[in-house]
Amino acid sequence: MAKSVTGLFSTLGILYKSYGGFRGLFSSEYFYISLIITCVCWRLTLGDDWSNLAKDVLPTLSGFSIAAYAIFFSVLDEGSRDALRAPASELGDRSPLLMIASGISHAVVVQIIGLMLAIIFSAKPLPVIPCMERFSKTTNIFYSSVGLFVTIYGIILILASVFSIFRILEIRSRN
């Protein structure tokens, strides 16, 4: 079978390689800020509150992220896009254009995953089984904690997207 160039996993692989891989993810201040906020908001994991928050907020934020992406690229002329394709030393020899594309794409992926986790949690796929109450409750709290973290991370990544657009425009204005 031929490898698909538009397949889900191959495209995600390219995206996260451009984003910086696990090193980029785990060295991100936004990741740790989201982790701290998740710990502060731990009570949301004891019920359905986090999933309601995710279903209310994340679709709008995903739309905003995609719109920001479209607006950013629509205002650049071909010469600016070509200039931004070249690696920049200020960005660790990464292409500013690829950096902004992978950053905003990462935000959208996280926001969609957060929304999907909330929808799955709302369907109650992890029921409390008699004689396994403690295990079921722990599993649901763990799932809620992951879901809350992804939701908060998706919200925080809006800041990352805005700041990365600003940073690239600031670098571009110096040239």
C-alpha positions in Angstrom: 0.0 0.0 0.0 1.4 3.4 -1.0 1.9 5.9 1.8 -0.6 8.8 1.7 0.8 12.3 1.7 -2.4 13.7 3.1 -3.0 11.0 5.7 -3.7 12.0 9.3 -0.6 10.5 11.0 1.9 11.5 8.3 0.5 15.1 8.3 0.6 15.2 12.1 4.2 13.9 12.0 5.2 16.7 9.6 3.3 19.3 11.7 5.0 18.3 15.0 8.4 18.0 13.4 8.0 21.6 12.2 6.7 22.6 15.7 9.8 21.2 17.4 8.6 17.8 18.3 8.4 16.7 22.0 11.2 19.1 22.8 9.2 22.0 21.5 6.1 20.8 23.3 7.8 20.2 26.7 9.9 23.3 26.6 6.9 25.5 26.0 6.0 27.9 28.8 2.4 27.8 27.6 2.4 24.0 28.4 3.5 24.6 32.0 1.2 27.6 32.5 -1.6 25.4 31.4 -0.5 22.6 33.8 -0.4 25.1 36.7 -3.9 26.5 35.8 -5.2 22.9 35.6 -3.9 22.2 39.1 -5.5 25.4 40.4 -8.8 24.5 38.8 -8.7 20.8 40.0 -12.3 20.9 41.3 -13.6 21.1 37.8 -12.4 17.5 37.3 -14.8 16.2 40.0 -17.9 16.7 37.7 -19.0 17.6 34.2 -18.0 21.3 34.5 -14.8 21.0 32.5 -16.6 19.3 29.6 -19.3 22.0 29.5 -16.5 24.6 29.5 -14.7 22.9 26.6 -17.9 22.5 24.5 -18.8 26.1 25.1 -15.4 27.7 24.4 -13.3 25.5 22.2 -15.4 25.7 19.0 -15.2 29.5 19.0 -11.5 29.5 19.7 -10.8 27.0 16.9 -12.7 29.2 14.5 -10.6 32.2 15.8 -7.4 30.3 15.3 -8.3 29.3 11.7 -9.5 32.8 10.9 -6.2 34.3 12.3 -4.3 31.8 10.1 -6.2 32.8 7.0 -6.0 36.5 7.7 -2.2 36.3 8.3 -1.6 34.6 5.0 -4.1 36.7 3.0 -2.3 40.0 3.9 1.1 38.7 2.9 2.1 39.3 -0.7 4.2 36.7 -2.6 7.4 38.6 -1.9 6.7 38.6 1.9 5.8 34.9 1.9 9.1 34.1 0.0 11.1 36.2 2.5 9.4 34.5 5.5 10.3 31.1 4.1 14.0 31.7 4.7 15.3 30.5 8.1 15.8 33.2 10.7 18.6 33.1 13.3 16.3 34.8 15.9 14.0 31.7 15.6 16.7 29.0 16.0 17.2 28.8 12.2 13.6 27.9 11.7 11.5 29.4 8.9 9.2 32.1 10.3 6.4 31.1 7.9 6.6 27.4 8.9 6.9 28.4 12.5 3.7 30.4 12.4 1.9 27.7 10.4 2.9 24.9 12.8 2.1 27.0 15.9 -1.4 27.9 14.8 -2.0 24.4 13.5 -0.9 23.0 16.8 -3.4 25.3 18.6 -6.2 24.1 16.4 -5.2 20.4 16.8 -5.2 20.8 20.6 -8.5 22.7 20.6 -10.2 20.0 18.5 -8.7 17.2 20.7 -10.1 19.1 23.8 -13.5 19.3 22.2 -13.5 15.6 21.3 -12.5 14.6 24.8 -15.4 16.7 26.2 -17.9 15.1 23.8 -16.6 11.6 24.7 -16.8 12.4 28.4 -20.3 13.7 28.0 -21.3 10.4 26.5 -20.3 8.7 29.8 -18.3 5.9 28.3 -16.7 5.2 31.6 -19.6 4.1 33.8 -19.3 3.4 37.5 -19.5 -0.4 37.7 -20.8 -1.9 40.9 -17.9 -3.3 43.1 -15.5 -1.2 41.1 -16.6 2.2 42.3 -13.2 3.3 43.4 -11.5 2.3 40.2 -14.2 3.9 38.0 -14.1 7.1 40.0 -10.3 7.3 39.8 -10.5 6.6 36.0 -13.1 9.3 35.5 -11.1 11.9 37.5 -8.0 11.1 35.6 -9.8 11.4 32.3 -11.4 14.7 33.5 -7.9 16.0 34.5 -6.5 15.2 31.1 -9.5 16.8 29.4 -9.3 19.9 31.6 -5.6 20.3 30.9 -6.2 20.0 27.1 -9.0 22.5 27.3 -6.9 25.0 29.2 -3.9 24.4 27.0 -6.1 25.0 23.9 -7.3 28.3 25.5 -3.7 29.4 26.4 -2.5 28.5 22.9 -4.6 31.5 21.5 -2.0 33.7 23.3 0.8 31.7 21.7 -0.7 32.2 18.3 -1.2 35.9 18.7 2.3 36.3 20.1 3.9 34.3 17.3 2.2 36.4 14.7 3.4 39.5 16.4 6.9 38.1 16.7 7.1 37.3 13.0 5.7 40.6 12.0 8.2 42.3 14.3 11.1 40.4 12.8 9.8 41.2 9.3 9.5 44.9 10.0 13.2 45.1 11.0 14.3 43.7 7.6 
